[in-house]
């Protein structure tokens, strides 16, 4: 999808506001776009992402649903099969497990199973990962789960600008898109251009150029990667930082080209390590850039346990700046 030009005027808005702008602009542009989910209308959204949208678009296009993820996800798939472009909000992607049959066995497979007769232009969106002391059942990362399924695209933005541009691209896409956010980022502010712009899905962003090591991450873990790069710079280590933006499709080419330059790679990801995106990237790099590596690839993931409630244990288990800097020093042999 071609990126559209944007007005140069920038303003500081919240992550939730960037998402709201994207959805509202697309709903004004295309009457087939609508939003549905728990508390998206009368309550203005559980995280106030859809604040004011009911007033503008009415109850036929901003639809409150019962607490029935399997049901309203299925309604969304059916609507998409009939030419509409639904945005289905999960209050958290932990609850998408209740609807995973519709996501995996209906949305992802329908185009193939129908011989191309039924594209599924829809977005499943909501927060992923931990959001503090919410317990193990509300603190999981499923980016790698959904990225494993052909037929889906999986987008995980890290800042308000990308959130808006990628959401608009996702709504216009003719494939089902899993759009994963973070409860801890909805209040984050960042510069967002005024006017129309779209960020193509599948194009990573080199947010910091460097020469000594490549740091790869996505979503809210970009805060860890960027902060680690700052700490490393104080010690004379030049880290190149890549924001994947999406994990399916995944921009392997940008990572490979960076590793060919820096000769070292550290991947920071909140999900459990086994069968993670970091594991997939590690395999791809050893296959396509092995001769350029001066050290084994290092992965910084969460510990292989359900996330506890105690804040001290949460801190111990999640990736952080200290663990990332340590991993970089290991690949630097310093």
FIKEZA-937964 format. One line per 3 residues: number of its first residue (from 1); for each residue x, y negated, z of C-alpha. Coordinates in nm, 3 decimals, decimal comma. Each point is the difference from the previous one (the first is absolute). Example, Ala and Ser with C-alpha at 12.3 -4.5 7.8 and 13.67 -1.06 7.14 Angstrom:
BEGIN
1) 1,230/0,450/0,780 ~ 0,137/-0,344/-0,066 $
This chain:
BEGIN
1) 0,000/0,000/0,000 ~ 0,149/-0,332/-0,105 ~ 0,076/-0,245/0,277 $
4) -0,197/-0,319/-0,042 ~ 0,158/-0,339/0,054 ~ -0,071/-0,182/0,325 $
7) -0,023/-0,363/0,097 ~ 0,327/-0,106/0,166 ~ -0,186/-0,146/0,297 $
10) 0,068/0,212/0,309 ~ -0,182/0,001/0,334 ~ 0,032/0,194/0,322 $
13) -0,290/0,238/0,059 ~ -0,055/0,315/0,204 ~ 0,025/0,352/-0,136 $
16) -0,376/0,048/0,061 ~ -0,075/-0,322/-0,187 ~ 0,209/0,112/-0,298 $
19) -0,198/0,324/-0,020 ~ -0,328/-0,191/0,031 ~ 0,100/-0,237/-0,280 $
22) 0,090/0,290/-0,225 ~ -0,328/0,184/0,058 ~ -0,211/-0,315/-0,027 $
25) 0,168/-0,116/-0,320 ~ -0,050/0,341/-0,160 ~ -0,364/0,013/0,111 $
28) -0,060/-0,341/-0,157 ~ 0,176/0,115/-0,317 ~ -0,181/0,334/-0,032 $
31) -0,351/0,067/0,130 ~ 0,074/0,374/0,006 ~ 0,240/-0,041/0,292 $
34) -0,148/0,050/0,347 ~ 0,121/0,069/0,355 ~ -0,136/0,264/0,235 $
37) 0,098/0,140/0,339 ~ -0,058/-0,019/0,373 ~ -0,055/-0,355/0,131 $
40) 0,115/-0,168/-0,323 ~ -0,313/-0,218/-0,027 ~ -0,186/-0,122/0,309 $
43) 0,310/0,021/0,222 ~ 0,226/-0,156/-0,267 ~ 0,226/0,305/0,004 $
46) 0,160/0,183/0,292 ~ 0,315/-0,210/-0,057 ~ -0,183/-0,297/-0,157 $
49) 0,140/0,078/-0,345 ~ -0,348/-0,038/-0,156 ~ -0,099/-0,307/0,202 $
52) -0,257/-0,210/-0,189 ~ -0,035/0,243/-0,290 ~ -0,353/0,107/0,096 $
55) -0,111/-0,364/-0,009 ~ 0,143/-0,049/-0,348 ~ -0,083/0,330/-0,169 $
58) -0,299/0,131/0,189 ~ -0,092/0,336/0,148 ~ -0,008/0,182/-0,336 $
61) 0,371/-0,059/-0,055 ~ 0,136/-0,008/0,357 ~ -0,153/0,308/0,156 $
64) 0,007/0,116/0,361 ~ 0,002/0,379/0,027 ~ -0,067/0,246/0,283 $
67) 0,300/0,170/0,162 ~ 0,006/0,260/-0,277 ~ 0,329/-0,018/-0,187 $
70) -0,066/0,314/-0,204 ~ -0,338/-0,138/-0,104 ~ 0,094/-0,350/-0,107 $
73) 0,324/0,116/-0,165 ~ -0,215/0,236/-0,210 ~ -0,241/-0,281/-0,084 $
76) 0,301/-0,203/-0,113 ~ 0,121/0,277/-0,230 ~ -0,346/0,034/-0,151 $
79) -0,025/-0,375/-0,049 ~ 0,338/-0,003/-0,176 ~ -0,113/0,284/-0,229 $
82) -0,293/-0,219/-0,102 ~ 0,203/-0,307/-0,093 ~ 0,027/-0,192/0,326 $
85) 0,329/-0,089/0,171 ~ -0,042/0,067/0,373 ~ 0,237/-0,104/0,277 $
88) -0,043/0,248/0,285 ~ 0,136/-0,115/0,337 ~ 0,107/0,252/0,261 $
91) 0,025/-0,160/0,343 ~ 0,328/0,189/0,018 ~ 0,147/0,261/-0,233 $
94) -0,005/0,240/0,294 ~ -0,375/0,014/-0,065 ~ 0,056/0,073/-0,369 $
97) 0,067/0,359/0,106 ~ -0,375/0,035/0,042 ~ -0,041/-0,103/-0,365 $
100) 0,310/0,163/-0,147 ~ -0,200/0,250/-0,205 ~ -0,159/-0,288/-0,194 $
103) 0,336/-0,175/-0,040 ~ 0,201/0,304/-0,109 ~ -0,253/0,236/-0,159 $
106) -0,227/-0,260/-0,158 ~ 0,167/-0,338/-0,058 ~ 0,349/0,127/-0,085 $
109) -0,108/0,288/-0,223 ~ -0,311/-0,126/-0,176 ~ 0,170/-0,154/-0,305 $
112) 0,192/0,322/-0,068 ~ -0,288/0,236/0,077 ~ -0,237/-0,196/-0,225 $
115) 0,241/-0,001/-0,293 ~ 0,038/-0,378/0,023 ~ -0,372/-0,073/0,009 $
118) -0,010/-0,140/0,353 ~ 0,271/-0,243/0,110 ~ -0,026/-0,092/0,369 $
121) 0,078/-0,372/0,034 ~ -0,017/-0,041/0,375 ~ 0,210/-0,109/0,298 $
124) 0,016/0,172/0,338 ~ 0,147/-0,254/0,241 ~ 0,070/-0,045/0,371 $
127) 0,280/0,006/0,259 ~ 0,258/0,274/0,035 ~ 0,255/0,094/0,267 $
130) 0,033/-0,099/0,361 ~ -0,156/-0,317/0,137 ~ 0,121/0,015/0,357 $
133) -0,156/0,204/0,275 ~ -0,283/0,165/-0,193 ~ 0,095/0,363/0,059 $
136) 0,117/0,275/-0,233 ~ -0,324/0,037/-0,198 ~ 0,001/-0,367/-0,102 $
139) 0,372/-0,043/-0,073 ~ 0,086/0,220/-0,297 ~ 0,157/-0,070/-0,339 $
142) -0,150/0,179/-0,299 ~ 0,171/-0,186/-0,285 ~ 0,201/0,309/-0,088 $
145) -0,308/0,224/0,024 ~ -0,191/-0,201/-0,259 ~ 0,309/-0,061/-0,214 $
148) 0,024/0,378/-0,036 ~ -0,327/0,014/-0,194 ~ -0,003/-0,052/-0,381 $
151) -0,273/-0,239/-0,107 ~ 0,047/-0,249/0,283 ~ 0,207/-0,315/0,021 $
154) 0,126/-0,099/0,346 ~ 0,080/-0,364/0,081 ~ 0,151/-0,123/0,329 $
157) 0,068/-0,378/-0,001 ~ 0,227/-0,167/0,254 ~ -0,096/-0,368/-0,023 $
160) -0,296/-0,224/-0,089 ~ 0,123/-0,091/-0,349 ~ 0,040/0,363/-0,102 $
163) -0,325/0,094/0,172 ~ -0,200/-0,237/-0,218 ~ 0,173/0,076/-0,329 $
166) -0,006/0,375/0,055 ~ -0,362/0,004/0,117 ~ -0,111/-0,177/-0,317 $
169) 0,198/0,248/-0,208 ~ -0,155/0,289/0,196 ~ -0,357/-0,120/-0,052 $
172) 0,057/-0,035/-0,375 ~ 0,171/0,338/-0,030 ~ -0,204/0,281/-0,155 $
175) 0,147/0,261/0,237 ~ -0,088/0,043/0,369 ~ 0,242/-0,198/0,217 $
178) 0,083/0,064/0,365 ~ 0,078/-0,346/0,138 ~ 0,164/0,019/0,344 $
181) 0,036/-0,297/0,232 ~ 0,095/-0,041/0,369 ~ -0,197/-0,122/0,296 $
184) 0,319/-0,159/0,129 ~ 0,039/-0,209/-0,317 ~ -0,348/-0,147/-0,052 $
187) 0,099/-0,317/0,188 ~ 0,340/-0,034/-0,169 ~ 0,039/-0,318/-0,201 $
190) 0,191/-0,035/-0,323 ~ 0,023/-0,209/-0,314 ~ -0,263/0,087/-0,259 $
193) -0,032/-0,176/-0,337 ~ -0,320/-0,177/-0,084 ~ -0,165/0,106/-0,321 $
196) -0,018/0,328/-0,186 ~ 0,280/0,254/0,027 ~ 0,034/0,376/-0,004 $
199) 0,290/0,218/0,117 ~ 0,024/0,320/-0,208 ~ -0,027/0,326/0,193 $
202) 0,319/0,205/-0,003 ~ 0,259/-0,278/-0,010 ~ 0,224/-0,028/0,305 $
205) 0,135/-0,333/0,122 ~ 0,366/-0,059/0,079 ~ -0,058/-0,246/0,283 $
208) 0,367/-0,035/0,093 ~ 0,304/0,067/-0,216 ~ 0,305/0,169/0,148 $
211) 0,309/0,201/-0,081 ~ 0,074/0,242/0,288 ~ -0,317/0,203/0,063 $
214) -0,354/0,030/-0,134 ~ -0,286/-0,021/0,250 ~ -0,336/0,126/-0,133 $
217) -0,334/-0,038/0,177 ~ -0,364/-0,105/-0,046 ~ -0,297/-0,136/0,196 $
220) 0,061/-0,131/0,349 ~ 0,331/0,186/0,026 ~ 0,136/-0,268/-0,233 $
223) 0,022/-0,214/0,314 ~ 0,243/0,255/0,143 ~ 0,201/0,020/-0,323 $
226) 0,027/-0,378/-0,037 ~ 0,092/-0,051/0,364 ~ 0,262/0,276/-0,023 $
229) 0,149/-0,167/-0,308 ~ 0,030/-0,325/0,197 ~ 0,177/0,177/0,287 $
232) 0,235/0,177/-0,238 ~ 0,085/-0,327/-0,173 ~ 0,129/-0,132/0,332 $
235) 0,249/0,286/-0,005 ~ 0,104/-0,059/-0,359 ~ -0,211/0,279/-0,155 $
238) -0,190/-0,100/-0,315 ~ -0,328/0,193/-0,023 ~ -0,219/0,007/-0,308 $
241) -0,365/0,029/0,111 ~ -0,269/0,151/-0,222 ~ -0,373/-0,023/0,069 $
244) -0,167/0,289/-0,184 ~ -0,346/-0,165/0,008 ~ -0,155/0,325/-0,126 $
247) 0,094/0,361/0,068 ~ -0,195/0,146/-0,294 ~ 0,113/-0,094/-0,254 $
250) 0,340/-0,041/0,163 ~ 0,264/-0,221/-0,165 ~ 0,289/0,247/0,010 $
253) 0,192/-0,194/-0,264 ~ 0,050/-0,306/0,221 ~ 0,130/0,216/0,285 $
256) 0,237/0,193/-0,226 ~ 0,143/-0,318/-0,150 ~ 0,054/-0,144/0,347 $
259) 0,174/0,315/0,128 ~ 0,228/-0,003/-0,303 ~ 0,111/-0,343/0,119 $
262) 0,017/0,051/0,378 ~ 0,083/0,376/0,011 ~ -0,198/0,048/0,322 $
265) -0,368/0,039/0,086 ~ -0,208/-0,024/0,320 ~ -0,378/0,042/-0,016 $
268) -0,227/-0,137/0,274 ~ -0,350/0,151/0,022 ~ -0,252/0,020/0,283 $
271) -0,136/0,344/-0,096 ~ 0,129/0,329/0,136 ~ 0,319/0,112/-0,173 $
274) -0,113/0,334/-0,142 ~ -0,135/-0,028/-0,357 ~ 0,015/-0,379/0,030 $
277) 0,052/-0,259/-0,272 ~ 0,356/-0,031/0,133 ~ 0,054/0,370/-0,065 $
280) -0,126/-0,035/-0,357 ~ 0,221/-0,303/-0,064 ~ 0,302/0,182/0,145 $
283) -0,052/0,289/-0,242 ~ -0,041/-0,238/-0,294 ~ 0,321/-0,185/0,085 $
286) 0,206/0,318/0,034 ~ -0,136/0,109/-0,336 ~ 0,056/-0,328/-0,185 $
289) 0,274/-0,187/0,187 ~ 0,197/0,270/0,185 ~ 0,334/-0,096/-0,152 $
292) -0,045/-0,358/0,121 ~ -0,056/0,089/0,366 ~ 0,285/-0,061/0,243 $
295) -0,197/0,145/0,293 ~ -0,306/0,219/0,060 ~ -0,337/-0,176/-0,015 $
298) -0,141/-0,086/0,344 ~ -0,371/-0,005/0,089 ~ -0,145/-0,201/0,290 $
301) -0,343/0,147/0,075 ~ -0,224/0,038/0,304 ~ 0,069/0,295/0,226 $
304) -0,179/0,322/-0,088 ~ -0,268/-0,033/0,270 ~ -0,350/-0,149/0,030 $
307) 0,040/-0,363/0,103 ~ -0,037/-0,036/0,380 ~ -0,196/-0,271/0,179 $
310) 0,280/-0,130/0,226 ~ 0,168/-0,307/-0,153 ~ 0,347/0,118/0,108 $
313) -0,049/0,326/-0,186 ~ -0,143/-0,180/-0,304 ~ 0,316/-0,211/-0,015 $
316) 0,218/0,310/0,029 ~ -0,178/0,187/-0,278 ~ -0,053/-0,262/-0,272 $
319) 0,268/-0,127/-0,241 ~ 0,156/-0,325/0,117 ~ 0,285/-0,237/-0,076 $
322) 0,247/0,171/0,231 ~ -0,057/0,343/-0,158 ~ 0,027/-0,149/-0,348 $
325) 0,325/-0,183/0,073 ~ 0,140/0,321/0,150 ~ -0,093/0,195/-0,315 $
328) 0,170/-0,259/-0,218 ~ 0,317/0,018/0,209 ~ -0,004/0,377/-0,040 $
331) -0,006/-0,024/-0,380 ~ 0,267/-0,271/0,020 ~ 0,211/0,229/0,220 $
334) 0,044/-0,289/0,241 $
